[in-house]
Amino acid sequence: MVKFQFKKIREFRETEGLTQHALGELIGLFPQQISAWETEEQPNITVRNLLKLCEALHREPNDFFVEEEN
């Protein structure tokens, strides 16, 4: 089963040298939303927001997913 890895948001954000606030500004969301994703307080994301993250973090959508064994 393929699963979205929310921890990758933080990893990629830090690699780009961005704060949650800066990333939020780039994609048009509050930093609290970025924090909620990174801590999995809100473990869901729209395709639109995923594509915005990809653009801001210079990643492909598949970079956020991992194959998990059952």
Protein Blocks (a to p, Z undefined) as FASTA:
>chain_A
ZZddfklmmmmmmmnopafklmmmmnopafklmmmmmnomagcddfklmmmmmmmnopaf
klmpccddZZ
